[in-house]
Amino acid sequence: MTDLITTTTTATARMHATGAGPAPRGSAAKDYAICAVIFAGAAIAWFGWGQAGQRLGVLLGLGSVLAVLVTVAAAIGIRRTPGVPTMNVDPQARRSYLFWVATEVVLIVAGAILLNRSGHPDLVSAWTLAVVGAHFVPLARAFRLPILRTTAAWCVLAALAAVAAGVSGFLPTPTVAGLAGGLVLVSAALASMRATRR
């Protein structure tokens, strides 16, 4: 029995040393803390973009203030959260992150160009929000963070609501995309901050 344990331990150590076998995982708490900063920082941008619709300015301004406060709190939380980010220890997760972020940027830019050329610049914000949400789906799998999948769904729903509002004339698309996108992201930031304490 002792020989079996020794052999297994040695084999496991060799696997990690040679890079064989599953990659080591980082700290989920640290990953959530980083997500909180990213979500809250993005929320600031979305509340700001919503001002382009020239409606609900006060509400969007209050959202921006809230997002700034959450960003500061989340940034402090990173320092207080122990552990190592998955990006630092899992090359596969790092490659996935870089690939999907690059894909996100390409899709946003290409979509914005097409929408502007086709005479629909007001839909760029909704398109961007949908792409941002969609790129969270593969990242949820790579980093094993369910909150990314949930946030993805809400971002896409918010983008659809923004398009519907714009088409119906209820509110400008950028206004709804900015307000709904900001609320989704700041909520995700707060949920991520709670997750670091579990």
C-alpha positions in Angstrom: 0.0 0.0 0.0 2.8 2.4 0.9 4.6 1.6 -2.4 1.4 2.4 -4.3 1.0 5.8 -2.6 4.6 6.6 -3.2 4.4 5.7 -6.9 1.2 7.7 -7.3 2.7 10.7 -5.6 5.8 10.5 -7.7 3.9 10.2 -11.0 1.7 13.1 -10.1 4.7 15.3 -9.4 6.3 14.2 -12.6 3.1 15.1 -14.5 3.1 18.6 -13.2 6.8 19.0 -13.7 6.5 18.0 -17.4 3.3 19.8 -18.1 1.4 16.6 -18.6 -2.1 16.0 -17.1 -4.6 18.7 -16.1 -3.3 22.2 -15.6 -3.3 23.5 -12.0 -6.2 25.7 -11.1 -6.0 29.2 -9.6 -8.1 30.5 -6.7 -11.8 30.9 -7.6 -12.0 33.7 -5.0 -9.2 35.6 -6.6 -10.8 35.2 -10.1 -14.1 36.5 -8.7 -12.4 39.5 -7.2 -10.8 40.3 -10.6 -14.2 39.8 -12.3 -15.7 42.3 -9.9 -13.3 45.0 -11.0 -13.8 44.2 -14.7 -17.5 44.2 -14.4 -17.7 47.4 -12.4 -15.2 49.2 -14.6 -17.2 48.2 -17.7 -20.4 49.4 -16.0 -18.9 52.9 -15.8 -18.4 52.9 -19.6 -21.9 51.6 -20.2 -23.6 54.2 -18.1 -21.5 56.8 -19.9 -22.4 55.5 -23.3 -26.1 55.6 -22.4 -25.8 59.4 -22.3 -25.5 59.4 -26.1 -29.3 58.8 -26.2 -29.8 62.2 -24.5 -32.5 60.7 -22.2 -32.5 59.7 -18.5 -29.3 61.6 -18.0 -29.7 61.9 -14.2 -30.4 58.2 -13.8 -27.4 57.3 -15.9 -25.3 59.8 -14.0 -26.3 58.1 -10.7 -25.4 54.8 -12.3 -22.0 56.0 -13.1 -21.4 57.2 -9.6 -22.5 53.8 -8.2 -20.3 52.0 -10.7 -17.2 54.1 -9.7 -17.8 53.3 -6.0 -18.2 49.6 -6.7 -15.0 49.7 -8.8 -13.1 51.2 -6.0 -14.4 48.7 -3.5 -13.7 45.8 -5.9 -10.2 47.0 -6.4 -9.6 47.1 -2.7 -11.1 43.6 -2.5 -8.5 42.2 -4.9 -5.7 43.1 -2.5 -7.6 41.5 0.4 -8.5 38.3 -1.4 -5.9 35.5 -1.1 -5.0 33.1 -3.9 -3.5 33.2 -7.3 -5.5 34.1 -10.5 -6.2 31.2 -12.8 -4.6 33.2 -15.6 -1.2 33.0 -13.8 -1.1 29.2 -13.5 -3.3 27.8 -16.3 -1.9 28.4 -19.8 -5.0 26.9 -21.4 -7.3 29.4 -19.6 -4.9 32.2 -20.5 -4.9 31.2 -24.2 -8.7 31.0 -24.2 -9.0 34.4 -22.6 -6.7 36.0 -25.2 -8.5 34.3 -28.1 -12.0 35.3 -27.1 -11.1 38.8 -26.1 -9.5 39.3 -29.6 -12.5 37.7 -31.2 -14.8 40.1 -29.2 -12.9 43.1 -30.4 -12.9 42.0 -34.0 -16.7 41.3 -33.9 -17.5 44.7 -32.2 -15.4 46.7 -34.7 -16.7 44.8 -37.8 -20.3 45.1 -36.6 -19.9 48.8 -35.8 -18.5 49.4 -39.3 -21.3 47.5 -41.0 -24.0 49.2 -38.9 -22.6 52.7 -39.6 -22.3 52.1 -43.3 -25.9 50.7 -43.5 -27.2 53.8 -41.7 -27.9 52.3 -38.3 -25.3 53.8 -36.0 -27.9 53.8 -33.2 -27.7 50.0 -33.0 -23.9 49.9 -32.4 -24.4 50.0 -28.6 -26.8 47.1 -28.6 -24.5 45.1 -30.9 -21.5 45.8 -28.7 -23.5 44.7 -25.5 -24.6 41.5 -27.2 -21.0 40.6 -28.3 -19.6 41.5 -24.8 -22.2 39.1 -23.3 -21.6 36.3 -25.8 -17.8 36.3 -25.2 -18.5 35.5 -21.5 -19.9 32.1 -22.4 -16.6 30.4 -23.4 -14.8 32.2 -20.6 -17.2 30.7 -18.1 -16.1 27.3 -19.2 -12.4 28.2 -19.3 -12.3 29.8 -15.8 -15.1 27.7 -14.3 -17.0 30.7 -13.1 -20.8 30.3 -13.5 -21.4 34.0 -13.0 -19.9 34.7 -16.4 -22.6 32.5 -18.1 -25.4 34.3 -16.1 -24.0 37.7 -17.0 -23.8 36.7 -20.6 -27.5 35.9 -20.7 -28.5 39.1 -19.1 -26.3 41.2 -21.4 -27.8 39.6 -24.5 -31.3 40.2 -23.1 -30.5 43.8 -22.3 -29.2 44.2 -25.9 -32.4 42.8 -27.3 -34.5 45.1 -25.0 -32.4 48.1 -26.3 -33.1 47.2 -29.9 -36.8 46.8 -29.2 -37.0 50.1 -27.3 -35.3 51.9 -30.2 -37.4 50.3 -32.9 -40.6 51.0 -31.1 -39.6 54.6 -30.3 -40.0 54.1 -26.6 -36.5 55.1 -25.8 -33.3 55.5 -27.8 -31.3 52.3 -28.2 -28.1 53.7 -26.7 -30.1 54.9 -23.6 -31.5 51.5 -22.9 -28.3 49.6 -23.8 -26.3 51.9 -21.5 -28.7 51.8 -18.6 -29.5 48.1 -18.8 -25.9 47.1 -19.6 -24.6 49.2 -16.8 -27.1 47.7 -14.3 -26.3 44.1 -15.4 -22.6 44.7 -15.1 -22.7 46.5 -11.7 -25.0 43.7 -10.4 -22.5 41.1 -11.6 -19.7 43.0 -9.9 -21.5 43.0 -6.6 -22.4 39.3 -7.0 -18.7 38.6 -7.7 -17.6 40.5 -4.6 -20.0 38.4 -2.5 -18.6 35.2 -4.1 -15.1 36.0 -2.9 -16.3 35.6 0.7 -17.7 32.1 0.2 
